[in-house]
Amino acid sequence: MDRTPSGTRGPRVVHLDHTTVRGGAELALVRLLTADPQWIPAVLVPAVDDVDVFTQLPAKVVRRTCGVRQQAGGSGRSALRLLGLSARLLAQAVLTRLHPLVRSADVVAANSSRAAAYAALALQLSRTPLVVHLRDMIDEESLGALGYRLMTRLILPRADAVIGNSQATLATALPFLREGVIATAIPSASGLVLAPPRPRREGPLRIGMLARIDPWKGQAELLEAFADAFPDGTAVLELAGGAPFEHEAFAERLRNRAAELGVGEHVRLLGHVDDTAGVLAGWDIAVQYSTRPEPMGQNVLQYLAAGVATVVADEGGPTEWVEDGVNGIRVAPRDVAALAQALRHLADDRDERERLAAAAVATPGLLDDSAVAAAHAEVFRDVHRVRPGHRRRA
């Protein structure tokens, strides 16, 4: 058996991702492989995109490119685009199967749904275990019609283990798994560092959302609620996150809408931020308000660990972390008026904000990246140890 760079025994795990663009799944993988993993990691991507998040990986992690650039998106696209997507997946499956890293791997781990699709095709007649990271709810709204069919008919039936980023995500996958498949929930590596007690901050109230700019992430709804709650005054709204996957036009619509609502001078789109801890330290209220159930919400874990008063939509993975009125506030989903009311309540009650902030950082179960890596190592060891065809459920 080979040894990991830290000297402990572990399987050779090839992590597949379909893009090098800086997205939540890709950042989580970088954090995971930077946390001294107790396995021998390698990363295989089809091609390098304009932005390459994997340049942040430690030098000891092998990274290779092999394949054809995958199209962004896919859900709700034209028939011609879906045909191109299918052709790329098939070509990528062949090239992945033939790649030396995959041929010598003890475990293949798909980091995204797109990577899982070509991984499942590539390993159809192989006994190499396939671990699928589930970062989306298994439904058509989240995956699109084609993605849902691929996930339920191809990917999950082939998986030897699945890692859901929350119990909510995992529950949507269980009906499609073979009997005995290892299935467990582990939060994604989110770079959590528990913040010390926050000093009382002076100055204008600052409200923020940390999420990529994407219509379903809820920036538009938060903007409307902010304008409703604070039509006058000095409160500031900050939207931190890049606009990958062809969403630059949506970012521009947010700017224009802020101007229409008369709050343009109080709304800031920060773009991608590397110093998330520094940004969160300057916020009084942090919001997650995705317009469909959020599988986990890395941003929610980051809000809690940073010790900031947290507001979340009352559905999906975030409800596993936020207890209403205890360490945050849950708001009815897709209800701008309810969100505006919650923001006004916290704005008017500084003591309540500070109480929730103190409780947030004490939330049970917040894991740093090393603990997340240790949990992944156990799954990789188990799936490598158990003979293919005789998997057990964790």
Buried (B, 14 or more C-beta within 10 A) or exposed (E): EEEBBEEEEBBBBBBBBBBBBBBBBBBBBBBBBBBBBBBBBBBBBBBBBEBBBBEBBEEEBBBEBBBBBBBBEBBEBEEEEBEBBBEBBBBBBEBBBEBEBBEEBBBBBBBBBBBBBBBBBBBEEBEBBBBBBBBBBBBBEBBBEBBBEBBBEBBBEBBBBBBBBBEBBBBBBBEBBEEEBBBBBBBBBBBBEBBEEBEEBEEEBBBBBBBBBBEEBBBBBBBBBBBBBBEEEEBBBBBBBBBBBEBEEBBEBBBEBBEEBEBBEBBBBEEBBEEBBEBBBEBBBBBBBBBBBBBBBBBBBBBBBBBBBBBBBBBBBBBBBBEEEEBBBBBEBBBBEBBBBBBBBBBEEBEBBBBBBBBBBEBEEBBBBBBBBBBBBBBBBBBBEBEEEEBEBB
